[in-house]
Amino acid sequence: MPKPKKKCCESKPRCKRCPIRMLKDGTLPDGYTVKKRKLVKVKKKDQTSKAA
């Protein structure tokens, strides 16, 4: 599986490594998402910081 690009190049049609296309197809690696056409890591929620 190809690694996603860090930033979408906005070309049409979308290339195979485009993060937007990979997100839509469901092939984006775990722990990543796309915000404002850029690939970003998802922060894990800390379960110890929850209020009692």
C-alpha positions as CSV (number, residue, x, y, z in Angstrom):
1,M,0.0,0.0,0.0
2,P,1.5,3.4,-0.9
3,K,2.2,6.0,1.7
4,P,0.0,9.1,1.6
5,K,1.4,12.5,0.6
6,K,1.8,15.1,3.3
7,K,-0.3,17.6,1.3
8,C,-2.9,17.3,-1.5
9,C,-1.7,18.8,-4.8
10,E,-5.3,19.6,-5.8
11,S,-5.0,18.0,-9.2
12,K,-7.9,16.4,-10.9
13,P,-8.2,13.4,-11.2
14,R,-6.8,12.7,-7.7
15,C,-3.6,10.6,-7.7
16,K,-3.4,7.3,-5.9
17,R,-1.4,8.8,-2.9
18,C,-3.7,11.8,-2.4
19,P,-4.7,11.9,1.3
20,I,-8.2,13.1,0.4
21,R,-8.7,10.1,-1.9
22,M,-7.2,7.7,0.6
23,L,-9.5,9.0,3.3
24,K,-12.6,8.6,1.1
25,D,-11.5,5.1,0.0
26,G,-10.7,4.0,3.6
27,T,-7.1,3.2,2.8
28,L,-5.6,5.9,5.1
29,P,-3.3,4.4,7.8
30,D,-4.6,4.3,11.3
31,G,-3.8,7.3,13.4
32,Y,-4.1,9.8,10.5
33,T,-6.8,12.1,9.2
34,V,-7.0,15.0,6.7
35,K,-7.6,18.6,7.7
36,K,-7.5,21.5,5.3
37,R,-6.0,19.3,2.6
38,K,-3.1,18.3,4.8
39,L,-2.3,14.9,6.4
40,V,-2.4,15.1,10.3
41,K,-1.9,12.7,13.1
42,V,-4.8,12.0,15.3
43,K,-4.1,12.5,19.0
44,K,-5.2,9.6,21.2
45,K,-7.6,10.6,24.0
46,D,-6.0,10.3,27.4
47,Q,-8.3,8.2,29.6
48,T,-6.7,9.3,32.9
49,S,-7.8,12.9,32.4
50,K,-11.5,12.2,32.6
51,A,-13.3,13.9,35.5
52,A,-14.6,11.6,38.2
